[in-house]
């Protein structure tokens, strides 16, 4: 069951998943595998 990538907390842009990181095209890495607070 695929999970939807979170949006950027700064600009709401769709994030790209890169290995263990989520990357915003405007702001760079905004989440990585150590950031579990955004998972629900």
C-alpha positions as CSV (number, residue, x, y, z in Angstrom):
1,X,0.0,0.0,0.0
2,X,1.9,3.1,-1.2
3,X,2.0,6.1,1.1
4,X,1.6,9.6,-0.3
5,X,4.6,11.9,0.1
6,X,4.0,14.7,2.5
7,X,3.9,18.3,1.3
8,X,6.6,20.9,2.1
9,X,5.7,22.6,5.4
10,X,7.1,25.9,4.1
11,X,5.4,26.1,0.6
12,X,3.1,23.0,0.4
13,X,5.0,21.8,-2.8
14,X,5.0,18.1,-3.5
15,X,8.1,16.4,-2.2
16,X,10.3,14.0,-4.0
17,X,11.5,10.9,-2.2
18,X,15.3,10.4,-2.4
19,X,16.4,7.3,-0.5
20,X,15.6,8.1,3.1
21,X,14.8,11.8,2.5
22,X,12.0,13.9,1.2
23,X,13.2,16.8,-0.9
24,X,11.4,20.0,-1.7
25,X,12.3,21.5,-5.2
26,X,12.4,25.0,-3.5
27,X,13.8,24.3,0.0
28,X,15.9,21.1,-0.3
29,X,15.7,18.3,2.2
30,X,12.8,18.9,4.6
31,X,12.4,15.4,6.1
32,X,14.7,12.5,6.5
33,X,14.3,9.0,8.0
34,X,15.1,10.3,11.5
35,X,12.1,12.6,11.4
36,X,9.2,10.4,12.4
37,X,6.9,13.1,13.9
38,X,5.2,13.6,10.5
39,X,4.2,10.0,10.1
40,X,0.7,9.1,11.2
